[in-house]
Amino acid sequence: MVENIKTYNVLISGRVQGVGFRYFAVSIAEKYDVKGFVKNIPGGRVEIVCQGEEEELQSFLSEVKKGPAFSVITDTATEEIPEIKKYNTFEIRY
């Protein structure tokens, strides 16, 4: 089987800091075997770099764009990026 690994950069806006969003993203990444990281960024947004097979990435993105119970997502921007680094885990970065 040939791996078809893709990498996306995702910016999520809204009430996504202080609501457990990063921990939520980690749990969803583990569910779909997605690698990369999630971090809070200035302006109250969350950035995700996610890497994996296209089908798993789409499932991951679909769930993560809904967010955890107390989040309110107002906008998302997703773009595929040429990533040379291969991630081995999905982690919270600070």
N, C-alpha and C positions, 0 to 999 in steps of 0.2 A: 504494500500500500504506500503510495506516495503522499507525503505530508503536504498539505496545502495551508501552511501557517500564515496568518495575516495578523497585522498589528493595527489597532485603532487608538486614536487619541480622542477622548470624550470630555467635554466640558459641560457640567450640569449646574444650572442656576436655579435659585429659589431659596426656600428654607431647607438647606441641606447640610448646614453645619450645626453641631450641637444636638442632633436628633438621632445619632447612631448610624448615620449614612455610611460611613467608612466600614464599620463592622458588618453592616448589611451587605455591602459590596463584596467583602471577603467571603461571607457565607455563600453568596450566589456564585462567586468565582469557583469556590470549591465544588459546588454542585455540578458545574459544567466543565470542570478541569481547565479553567481559563487561568492564564498566568499574567503577571504584570504588577501594577500597583495602583493605589488610590491615595489622594492627599487633598487636604484643604488648601485652597489658594486664596490670595487676597481678593477682596470684593465679595466675599461670602459664597464663592463657588467651590465646586469639587472637581478635581481633574482625575481622570482614570486613563491609564495606558493599559490596554488589554491585548493579549496575544493568544492565539489558538486556532483551531480549525474553524472555518467559516460558519458552519452550522451551530457549533457550540457558542461562538461569539454572538451570533444573532439571538440565540436564546438568552444568553447572559445579558445582552444589551436591552432586550425586551423587558426583562424583569427589573434590571437596575434603573431603567428610566421611569418605573413606577415608584421606586423608593420605598423606604420603610414607613411604618404607620404614621409617624409624626412629621414626615417631610412634606413639603409642597414644592413640586418641581414646576418652574415656569418656562424653562427653555433648556434644550440640549443641542449641542453641536458635535457631530461625529465626523472624523475624517480618517481615512486610511493613511498610515505613515510608513515610509520605508525604514524599517527597524532592523539593524544588523544584530543587535543584542538579542540573545535568546533568554527569556526569563524562565526560571525554574520554579518559582513560587508566585503567589499573589499576596502582596503585603501592604500594610498601611505605612506610608512615609510621612515624616513630620518635617 
